[in-house]
Amino acid sequence: MSLSTPALRSSPTEPLNPAIAALEAGGAYLFPEALDPVAAQRLLQSIRDDRDFDHRLFLSEAEFDANPLYTGVSPRPGRNLLDRFSDQVGFVEDSPAIREAVGAVLGEDFVILNRKIVCGVPQSSVPEWLRKRILGNPVNNLGPYVRPEYRDVTYFYGIDFHQDLIDYPDRPADFLTLYIYLHKVTEVDAPLFLLEGTHRFGGTIFPHQLVRREGGLWTYGDGRDQEMTARQIILTGDAGFAAMWHACTLHGTQPDAADHERISLRYLLARGSRRAGIDLVNAQLKGPLSLEATRRDLANDGSSAIRSNTVNTA
Ligand SMILES: O=C(O)CCC(=O)C(=O)O
């Protein structure tokens, strides 16, 4: 396969690669064509064949309380279900559209920092004791409550607006998130909500200063002296839908309101060794490229110290 050369602008009159232009203007690029839906469906079937995405995923309340553990519960090397299906991810990793766009933004020697399966768990699968305990929390990553053998997938019951920089204190925003739906995702399947253009303030601390306005608009403050109005975009799409966003773009999900799980792939892709589109995008930011501390919602043991959630009011 021949890969196109990253279309960095050599003079101000030369058009930008569309992925770079979209990231620069709005902080996200939605791929115009879905990835191979048949391959997406095949991978989805392999994942579903592996386990039941229902209440059996979870510890009992007594089991959880015997040893509450809030950290070290996410997929990691050696415990990552997607790695078991690495022969089925070619429709993403070898897709010419993905390689061209990501190559333009991050350089052709871009690095996969992380790849995993993400599940939006439907309300009917979350045990009642757990729903009561997590109600109103901003980050409902259910890893702490999931049986250890199933912690090779990330399970969400919604997550408030955040930047993916949140997991990388001290690292510059030199990476993107690539997110792929493996089946049709409608408004009730916990679609991603993105706040357009919010990458422009660079890194800001979670939870973010957001006020909901009429008509899908939000006022976003950077906690320094800037404010912007940002439009909410809801990413619904068919199997194979793909989008990527900047590490400072605010996004989140509401709890899955459907009666079945939402299963997606999430990649973190980092800049390669040479100057690339991300450097043009980052040169336009009006805020820091990295933060020493990215969040102030956690207690010392990693549990949530606050109860507030803005994306659920969207
Ligand atoms: O899949 C979800 O529900 C949330 C995913 C997300 O926001 C993330 O992984 O950063």
The ligand as an SDF file (V2000), in Angstrom:
LIG
                    3D

 10  9  0  0  0  0  0  0  0  0999 V2000
  -17.1350    5.2350   25.5250 O   0  0  0  0  0  0  0  0  0  0  0  0
  -17.5090    6.0080   26.3820 C   0  0  0  0  0  0  0  0  0  0  0  0
  -18.6160    5.9230   26.9180 O   0  0  0  0  0  0  0  0  0  0  0  0
  -16.6160    7.1230   26.7990 C   0  0  0  0  0  0  0  0  0  0  0  0
  -15.3280    7.1060   26.0760 C   0  0  0  0  0  0  0  0  0  0  0  0
  -14.4760    8.2800   26.3910 C   0  0  0  0  0  0  0  0  0  0  0  0
  -14.9090    9.3800   26.5360 O   0  0  0  0  0  0  0  0  0  0  0  0
  -13.0670    8.0570   26.4980 C   0  0  0  0  0  0  0  0  0  0  0  0
  -12.6610    6.8950   26.4490 O   0  0  0  0  0  0  0  0  0  0  0  0
  -12.3150    9.0430   26.6540 O   0  0  0  0  0  0  0  0  0  0  0  0
  1  2  2  0
  2  3  1  0
  2  4  1  0
  4  5  1  0
  5  6  1  0
  6  7  2  0
  6  8  1  0
  8  9  2  0
  8 10  1  0
M  END
$$$$
